[in-house]
Amino acid sequence: MADGEYLCLTLLANPDETESQFKSRLTAAWTQLLRSAKDTYDAVYAEAKAFERTSGVVSRAYMVATEAALAVAAALAASGVTALALDADDVYTKYEASGSEWFQIAH
């Protein structure tokens, strides 16, 4: 894998969970990841600017370095946050992960 390649990790709210509730749960999960596995957290490059709906629930997408995407997904799953299955063939460049619909995460 070349440096600067990313996978899109889409995190899903629980059924009937509001955007506000999901946002709070995501904040707690990301904080836990940052405190327990900073190197894994640092692989998260960008966050979608807006929440969306996926499969009938609130969702939020993140661009994660390809080599760490599984570790990030597993760490979040351990915190109770589910994600869509990663598609290893759907790779994004740094340019694509820097578009106007993404916030870059400062590390």
N, C-alpha and C positions, 0 to 999 in steps of 0.2 A: 504494500500500500504506500502510495506516495504521501509525502508530508502535505498537510493542508486539505485532506479529503475528509468529508463528514457524512454521517448518516442522520436522517431525521428520526428522532425519537418522539413519538406522540404519547403523552401521558393522559390517562382517562380518569375522570371523576367516577365516583360510585353512582349507581342509579339514584335519581332524585336528589343528588347533592347539588347545591347551588354553586354558582361561580365563586361567590364569596367564601363559601365553606371550602371548596376545592383549593382556592388560592391560599387559604390559611394552612391547609394540610400540606400543600406543596412547599410553602415557606418552611414549615417544620422539617419536612423530609430533606430539603436542600441544606438547611442548617446542620442537620445531623450528618449528612454526607460531607459537608465542608469540615466539620469538626473531627470526623472519624477517618476520612480518607481524602485528604486534600488533593493528592495527585489525581485521583479519580474525578473529583469535582472540577479540577482544572481542565479536564478534557471537554467540558461543556463550553462551547464557543458562543452560542447565541440562543436567544429565547424569542419565540414569536411575539410580536407586539400585541396580538389579540388572542383571546380565548376563542375557541370555535366549538362546534358540536360535531362529534364523531360517533357513529353508531348510536345516536340518540342521547348521548351524554356530553357534558362539558369536557373539553380537551384543551391541551396546550402542547405546542410542538417545540422541540429543542434541536439544535444542531450540535452533534457530538462527534468528536474525533473517531474515525472508524475503528482504530485499534483499541479504544476504550469503551465503545458503545455498549457492549455486553456487560461490562463491569458496572457501568452507570445504571443500566436497566436493572441489574440484579440488586444493586445497593438500594435503589428506590423501591423495588419489590419487597425487600426486607423491611422497609419502612411502611409498607402497606399501600404503595402507589403502583397501580397496574399500568401497563403500556401495551400498545399495539406491537405485534411482532416486528422486529427489525428486518428490513429488506436489504441484505448486503449488496445487492446489485443496483440499488438506487442511491448512488453516491453523488454528493454535491461538492463543488469546489469551494474554496474560501470566498471567491467572488460571489457565488450563488448564495452562500450563507451570510453574506454581508449586505443583502438587498434591503430596501426600505421597509420591508415587513418584519425585519429582525432587529432586536436589540443585541449588540455585542456585550458579552459579560466580561467585565473588568476582572482581571486576576492579579 
